[in-house]
Amino acid sequence: MFSACTNKKVQQPEDWLIDGISRPAEVIEEEGGQITLSNGLVQRRFVTSPNVACYDYVNLVTGEQLVRAVMPEARISLNGKEYKIGGLYGQEEKAYFKPEWLDKMTPGTDDFQYTGHKIKEIEPHFLWRSSVWTGHKELPKGKQLVLDFEHADIEGLTVHIHYELYDNIPLTGKYLTVENKSDDPVKIDQVVHEILAMPEEESAVVGSPDKIKKPHHLYLESNYAFNNAMKAELSDQTAHWKTDSTYTSQVNYDLQTPVLLEVYPDRGIGIVLEPGTDFKSIRTYELARDSYDRERNGLARRKMYRTLAPWTTQNPIFMHLVSTDPEQVRTIIDQCAETGYEGVILSFGSGLNMEDTSPENIKKFKELADYAHGKEVLLGGYSLFSSRSIGPETDVIDPETKKPGRAFFNNAPCLASEWGLDYLKKIKYFFEQTGFDIFENDGPYPGDVCASTSHEGHRGLEDSQWVQMELQKELYHWMNKRGIYINAPDWYFLDGSHKIGLGYREVNFALPRERQMLLNRQNIYDGTWEKTPSMGWGFVPLTAYHGGGPEAVLEPLDEHLSDYRQLMMQYYGAGVQACYRGPRLYDTEKTKNTVIEVIDWYRKYRSILNADIIHLRRPDGRDWDGILHVDPDGEVKGLAMLYNPLNKEITREITLPLYYTGLQGSAEISMEEGKTASYDMDNKGNIRIRVTIPPGGYTWLTVR
């Protein structure tokens, strides 16, 4: 099986994804009012006179220029009037830009003008305390450039444009803040906090904007995303690719190429900024891509999440209990302590009601939390916000019908209604009083607008979405400060949620177990291209879920031990935590020992199993499938999980792409902790290895 190795070592070129070279962010102030942000991977340059303008935005890895024209820094609509912030005018050719043109460009007479700037370290946008196993605890580091602007006709109002540049990754962030130091309230109708005139992705003489490719070389993500899609691109509510009619030399005859990026919320802001208060816009992050390769771009995304949102690398081992009977809760806590499970979530249908703040309810669950903590086990629970009706006076009101009933999930309360505000208070009170550790927030605010003018927390339709989003985010910020772990099936990662659904169809868990196994592997394979393993949860129905008979569930566990073990190994082998939903983790000593064996294995390899996944072969039921974890910084550089869906033993020679392990020349391979052998790597970092996989089973190997 093992080939001989000559242990050749070929020097790799620099690669920020694997080389570990320090690339600190810098803000360089130059003569003539020039400012440069750079970390050796991405660079953004500005002039500050006669007004601020970004004229250079380059991916230093590829040398590619990301802007073709100077644009305003932002736009803001105040009291019904739109203003541009920064920018210079007079560029005639919009296909490209030459720095010498700056000397002839002029500021807008009715624009916000630059008044100064500050250079600071990047600061956290909210406080976070890690209280569970965490793969990456370090908060992001880098530099922040804050550009200040004022308008001659608007006394007491200052706008700040914040740029963030991160260490060791081609990633920038941008947002806007407003200070109202005047004596009058100001209505903020809309904020467009990023405007980029980018080069076109493709040349099309004719074609509509929706069919012409959008620029690829910047990946954008904002902290204003929702809709239950479990995918950032589909959840995003802010990125708008538009045509640019001033770009008259473009190939498209009708000037329909989508080359102008504007970032803003579709529904606007709509709030009133009172005297002495501040406003903070959406935050947008821009990751410079250096490739069209799906895996490489996914690895860059995953590194972005680890950098920006290290709380998402928390990954506790938990199960879902379908009861709140104190005796049963204590029993499952004992089972967790005995097997190595780290938490219990009182699941949907368990009877938990966090909105019940009665002394009796608080006492019951505080005693259970205290018992769990005495066993070093976390205790958490489920709460549903959306997809239910509270009443016509508290539900979101449709702007067309003026009635409830047309929300994203059909019915939903308004988070800014008196009931919604009270819901938030009750959830906080429950956690404060009981000491619960995990919050499973089903149906977090999904973006519903509300036309009510009588709700306590918002004025009307215009501000309803913005206000409800802010309320949802504030709850997650509050929980992160206290070390509370959050499962939430919507894209709130940048504001403190920790895990989202991996991506699955719930009724599939009523299918026969054999089909579930392969479908689960497909879900894992498909759900980890952009997400890290710790960012998604899967599902294992210990008891019936969405129907299904004995062929679908695992209870009695001892009678389906082989399936139980394989389902655990598939998820733990991917680093993905599943919701093991049922009344117990084991029913016999044999089952208990199996659970302990799997959890001990997972804990032994926890670091590499939570590392990024390289996708080897998608499950199709016809031949082997598999994934490979890689960690260039780890002691174990790689761990592959390989599966055989067939009812006969198979032997295959497969390619292991080891480039992203950071190894050079050769690799040490061990099959299931057996004999180690060395393999030569080719010039692309690949090795060829022969493996045998049992029928309907799996094998695994480590790379060092």
N, C-alpha and C positions, 0 to 999 in steps of 0.2 A: 504493500500500500504506500509506503513512504519512499520518496526519492532521495538520492544523495544530494548534498548541498556543498557548494564551494565557498559559501559565505562571502560572496562579492558584495561590495557596498558602493552604490552609485549616489553621488551627491545630488539631492533634489534641489530645484530652484525654490526660492521663497514662496510660501503659500500661507496666508494669514489664517486659514482654517486649521492648519495642523502644525505650523513650525514653532509656535510658542514665543516668537520674537516680540519684545515689548515695543509697542507703537503708540506712545502717549499722545493725547490730543494737545494741540497748541493753538493759542490765539496770538498772532504776530501783528503788532502795530508798526506800520511803515510810514515813511515820509509821504507827505502829500495827502494825508487822511486815508490811506489804504489800510485795510484790515484783512488778514488771511486766517481762516480756520483750516487746519490741516493735521492729519495724524499719519501721513505717509501712505494712506490708502484712499482717502477722498479729500478733496480740497474745495473750499468755497471762498471766493474773494469779493470784497466790497470796496467801493469808494464811499466816502462820507460827505464829500463836498462836490457840487453845491447842494446835494441831497444824497441820501443813501441809495446805492444801487448795487445789486449783485450782478456782476458781469462775467464771472468765471465760476464754473461748477464742474469739476473734472473728477472722473474715476481714475485715480493714479495707478491702479493695478493694470488697467487696459489703455490708459491715456485718452479715453473717450471724453469728449466735451458733452456736457449734459444740458447746456442752455445755448440757444441760438440768438436770443434777443434779451434786452433789458426790459424788465417789467416792474410795476410797483411792488413793494414788499408785501402789501396787504391792501384790502379794502374794508371799510366799515360803514355801516348805515346807522346814522344817529338821528333820532327824531324825524325819520322819514327822508333824510338826505344822505346820499352816498358820498364818501370821501376816499381818496386814495392816500396811502401812507407810503412815503418814500417814492423812489423811482426817478428816472430821468427820461427826457423826451428828445426826439430828433434823429433817431436811428431810422434811416431810410430802407436799408436792406435788412430783411428779417430772416434770411436763410442762415446767416452766420454773423458773428460779431468780431470786430477788431478793436483792441483796447485803445488805440489812438483816437477812435471816434469819441471817446469820453469827453475830450476837451471841448467839443462843439455841442455837447448835449446840455439841456437846461431842465430845471425843476418845474413842476406844475405850480401855477400861482394859487390854486385852491386846494393844494395837497397838504397833508401833515408833513411838517419839516423836521429834519434831524436836529436834535439839541445836545446830544451827548451819548456816551455809552459806558458800560461797566463790563469788566471781565471777572468771572467768578468760577468757582468749582461747581460742577453739577450737583444739584441738591435733590433729595428724594421728594417725590410729589405726594407721598403719604408715608406714614411710619409703618414698619412691618417687623414683627417678632416671629422668628421661626420656633415652632414648638414640637415639630415632628421631624422625621428623617428628611434631610434636605440635601440634594445633590450639589447645589451651588448656592452658598450663603452670602456671597459678596455682592453688595449693592453696586450699581453702575458707577464708573468713574469717568471723568473727562472734564471738559471746559464748557463754560456757558458764556456767550456773548449777548448782552442785553443792550439793544438799541432804543434810545428814547426819542419820542416824537411829540410835537405839540402843534396846534393850529391857531393861527393868529386870531380867528374869530370865535374860538371856543375856549374861553378862559377857565382855567382850573381843571382841565381834562388832559391827562397825559396817557399816551399809548406806548407800551413797551413791546418790542418784538424780541422774543427769546430764541436764540439758536443754541442748541446743545450738540457738542461733538464728543463722541465716545472713544475711549481708549481701545485700541486693538481690533477694531471692527469698522468697516466702511459705512458708518451709520451716523446720521444726523437727526436731530429732532427740532421741531419748530412749533411755537405757540405764541399767543398774544395776550397781554394783560392790559387792563384799563383802570386807571385811578381817577375817581371823581372827587376832586378837592374843591369843587365849586359849591355854591349854596343851592343849586337847583338839581332836581332829578333829571336823568338823561335816559331816554329809551334807546336800547341797543336792539335794532331790528335784525341785523345780520352782520356776520364777520366772515370774511374770506381771508384766511390767515396765511395761505400759501398760493402763489401764482408763479408758474414756471412755463416759459416758452421753450419747449423742447424740440430737438430734431425729430423728424418723422421716422417711424419704424419701417415703413415701406413706401415705395413710389407707386402711386396709382393715378393714372390720368383721369379716370372717372371712378365713381364709387361714393357711397354714403358713409358718414362718420361711424355708424354702427357696424359697418362691415369692414372698414379699413382697420388694420392692426394698430393698436395703441403702442406708444413707446414702451419698450420692455426693460430698459436698463436701470430703472428705479423701481423698486418694490415699495409701495406706500401702505402704511397702516396707521389708523388713528384710534383714539380711545372713545370713539362714538360709533359703536357697532352693535347691532342686534338683529334679530329675526329668527333665531332658533335653527339656523342653517348648519351650525357647528363648523363653519368654515369662514375664515377671515374675509376673503374676497367677496363672498356672497352676503356677509353680514355688514360690510362697510356701508356707511350712509353718507360719506363725505367726498370721495374722490370723483371729480367731474372732468372728463376729457372733452374739450371743446375745439371747435374750429377757430382759426385765426384769420380774419378777413384782411388784416394788415400785412400778412405774409403773402404778398402778391406774386412772388417769384416761385412759389411752390409748383410742383408738377401738376397737381390736380387742377383741372380747368375751372371747376366751380368752387375752388378754395375750401374743399370739404374735408381736408386731412385733419384728423384729431391730434393736434400737436400742442394744445394749450391746456395745461393742468390748473384747475382751481379747486381748492379744498374748502368746503363749507358744509354745514348741515342743510339738507333739503328744506326742512321746515323752518329754518331761521332760528333766531334766539328769542326775540320778543320780550325780553325782560326790561324792567326799569331799574337803572343803577342809581341808588339813592346817594345823596351827599355823604362823603366820608367812607364810601364802600369801594370795593374792588371787583373786577370781573376777570375771569380766566377762561380763555377759549379752549376749544378742542386742541389736543396735542397730536401732531402728525409726525411719524417717523419715516425716514427715507433711507432705504438700504440700497447701496449701489451694487448692481449685479455685474459679474464679470464673465458670465457664461449663459448659454441657453440650455445647459444640461440640467435636467429636472432634479437629479439627486444633489448636485452641487448647490443649486439654488435653494433646495429644501434644507440642506445642511446650514447654509447661511441664515435662513429664516430661523432655524432652531437655535443657532448661536445668538441671534438677535433676541429671542425670547429669554434665553438664559441670562443675557446681559441686562435687558430692560426690566424683566419681570422674574427675578430669581425665586420669588415665592412660588412660581409654577413648578419648580424642581422639587418641592415637597411631595412626598409620595408615601403616605402611611398605608399600612396593610389593614384593611377593614372588611367587615362583613355587614350585611343588611339584615336586621332582625325584624320579623313581622309581628311583634308583640311588645306590649309595655307592661305585661304582668311582671311584677317585681321579682318573683321567684325565677321566672324564665329569663329575665334580663340578667340576674345575678349568675345564673347557670351559664349563659353564653359568655359573660365576662370571664368566668372561670375557664371556659374552654379556650378563649382567646389567650389568656395568660399561660395556659398549658401548652398551646401549640405555636406561640410566637406571633399571633395576630395582635395588632396594635390598637385597634379601635372597633367600636360597635356603633352603627348608625341605626337608630330606630326608624324604620323605613315607612314609606307610604303604606297606609293600611294597618299600621301598627297600633293606632289609637293615640299617638302623641299629638297634643295640641299646644304649641308654644304660645298661642294667643290667650290661653287660659292663665291668667296671673293670680289666680286665687291662692291663698296660703297653702291649701291642701295640695294643689298641683305642684307648686314650687317645692314644697317639702318632699313630696314623693320623688321628684326627679333630682333634687339635690342629694338626697340619700343615695340614689343609684349612681350619680356622678362621683360622690365621695367613695363609694364602694369600688367603682372602676379605677379611680385614681390610686386607691390603696393597692390595687393589683397592677399598677402601671399600665392601665389600659385607658384609651380615650373613649369618651362617650359623646355622641352627637345625635342629631335628629333632623327630620324632614319637615319642611313647611312650604305650603303652596301659596303663592301670591296671585298669579294671573290664572286665566282660564277658569274662572268661577265668577258668579254674580253675587254681589253683596246686597245691592238694592238700587233702585233708580236714582236715588239721591247721592250715591257714592260711586256708581260705575262710570266708566268713561262714556262721554256723550258724543255720538257721531255728529260731525259738523253738517252733514247733509240732512239726515233724518231728525236731528235734535233729540234722538233717543238712544238708549243703550242698545247693545246687541250686535255691533259690527266691528268689534275689536279684532286684533290679530288672532286670538283664540276664541273668537265669537263674543264671549263675555269676559269682562275684566274690570276690577275696581280701579279707580284713579288713585295712584300713589300719593297725589297731592290733595286728595279729598281729606276731610276730617278723619274718616275711617282709615285711609291710607297712612296718614301721619301717625295715627294711634297704633296702627299695625307695626310701624317701625319702632315706636317706643316700647311696645310689648315684646317684640323680639329682643331688643337690647336688654330689657328688664329680665327676661327669662334667662339669658346667658349670664348676666351679672349675678343673678341670685342662685342659679343652679351650678355654675361652673362648667357648663357644657363646653366641649372642645371643637365640635364639627357642626357646620351648618349646611344642610342640603336644601338649597333654595330652588325649588321647582317653579318654573314659570317666572323667573325674574323679569323685571320690567322689559317688555319686548318692543317699545317704541310707540305705543298707542297714544294718539292725540286725544284731547278732550275739550269739547266746546262749552263745557259748563262755565258759568261766570259766578257761581256761588260756592265753589270749592275753596277751602281755607288757604291752600298752599299755592294756588296759581290764579292769575287774573282772568284768563280766557284761553281761547284756542291758540293764539300766537305763542304764548310762553309755556304751554302745557307739556310739550315734549321735552324741552330743555330742562324745566324744573323737575319733572319726574326722573329724568336721567341723572340729574345731580343728586336727587334723594337716594336713588339706588346706589350710586357710587359712594356716597357718604356712608351708607351702611357697611359696605365692604371695607372702606378705609378704617372705620371704627373697629371692625372685627380683626383686620390685619394688625392693628396696633396692639390688640390683646392676644394675638397668637391663635385666633380661631381659624380653623381650616374650612374652606368654602368649596363645595361642589355646586356648580350652577350651569344649567344647560343653555348658556348664551355667551357671546364673545366679550366678556368683561375682564379678560386677562390683564389688560393694562391698567385696570383700576382695582385689582386685588383678588379676583376669583382665581382659583387654583386648578380646577379640573372641569372639563366639559365632556359631554358624551363623545365617545370615540367616533361615532357614526355607525348606526345600526338601525334595523327595522325591528320594532319591539315584538311584533307578532311572530317573527322568526324563532323566538325562544319557546314557541309552542310546537315547533317542528321536532322530528326525531333527533336524538342526541348526535347521531352520526352526521346528519346534515348541519346541525349547529356547530360542530367542531370545525368543519371546513369553512362555513360562513363566517365564524369568528375569526379564523385566520385571514380571510379576505378583508374583514373589517380592520384588523390590525395592520395588514399590509397597506391598505388604502388610506388608513387614518393616521399614518406616521410619516407621510412625505413632508409635511410642513410642521406638524406638532411633535414635540418630544414625547417619549413614552409616558412621562408623568402627567402630561396635559390632558389625557383622555381616559375615560373609564369604559369598561366593557360590562358584560352581564352574564351571570350564570344562574339559571333558575333551579335552586335546590328543591323548591316546590313550584306548583303550577303558576304560570305567568302568561296572561293573555290566552288562556285555554291550554289545550294540549293534554294528552293522557300520560300514562305511565312511561311511554316511550320517549317523552320529552323531558321529564324531570329526573333528578338524581336521587330523590328520596325513594326508598330507604338507601342511604348512602353506601352501606356495606354491600348491598346487592349490585351496585353500579360503580364499584371502586375503580375499575380500570378507566371508565369514562371520566369519573371525578378527577382522578389523577391527571389524565391527559388535558382536560379543560384547564386545570390549575397550571400545568406546565406551559400550555400555550400562552396564557396570559402572563404568568410570572416570567416565562422565558422571553417575553417581549418587553418586560418592564412595565406592563400595563396592569393597573389595578382594576379588577372586576368587582361588580356588586354581587357577592355571593348571598343571594336572598332566600332566606328560609328560617327555620326554627333552631338550627344547630349546625356546628361545623363537623361533628362526628357523632356516630351512634354506636360504635364498637371500638374496642382497643385497637383492632387492626386498622380501622378508618383513621383513628387518632394518630397512629404511628405514620400513616401515609401522609396526612396533613403536615405533621411535624417534619417529615423527611423533605417534602417540597419546600416548606417555609425555610428550613435550615439551608437548603441549597440556594434558595433565592437570597437569603441574607448573606451567604458566603460570597456570592457574585453580584451583590446589589449595585455596586458602583458601575460595573460594566453593563449590567442589565438595564440601568437607567440612562445609559449613554445612547448616542444617536444610532439610528438604524439605517443600514444600507440594504436596499431591496434586491434580493437575489432572483427569486422567481415567484410570480404571483400564484396563489393556489387556484387550480383549475380542475382538480379531481382526476386528472389524466396522468400526472407524473408528479415527481417530487416538487416541493415548494420550500422556501426558506427565507430567513432574514439573517443579517450579520450586524451585531452591535460593534461600534468602533469607538475607541477612546485613546487618542494619541498621548494624553497626559496620564493615563492610568497604568497600574502595574500589569493588569491584564489588558492587552491592546485590542482584543476582539473576542467575541463569543457568538458562534453561529448556532441557530436552531434550524434543523432540517427535518422535514415531515414527508411521510409516505401515505398518500390517501388510498393506495391500492390494497387489495386483499392478499397480496403476495410480497415476499421480500424483494427488494430491489437493490442493485448496486449501480451507482452512477459515478462518472467522473465529472466533477463540477469545477467551475472557476470561482475562486474566492478573490474579490477585488479588495486588496489590503492597503491601497494607497492612503486611505483616510485613517488608518491605524497609526500613521507616522513612521512605520517601520521602513527600513531600507535594506535592500540586498537579500535578506532572508527572514524567515519567520519560523518560530517553534510552534508546532501544532500538537495538541493532545486531544484524543477522542475520549470524551466522558472521563477525564482524569486518568486515562490509561497511559501507555507508553508515549513519550514525546519524540517527535522526529522533526528534522529541519527541512525546509523547502526553500528553493531558490525562487525569488520573485523576478518576473520579467520587467522590462523597462517601463511598464505601465503600473507596476505594483501588484500584479496578479500572480496567483499560484494555481496550479491544477492539482486536485486531490480526489482520490477515489474513496467513496463512502458507501456503506451498506446500511439500509434503513429497514427495520422490521415491518411486517404487514400492518397497515393501519396505525403505525406508530411514529416514533421520532428518534432522533439522536442529536447530540450536541457536541461541540468542540470549542476549545479555547485557543487563542492566538497570543503568543508572547514574543 
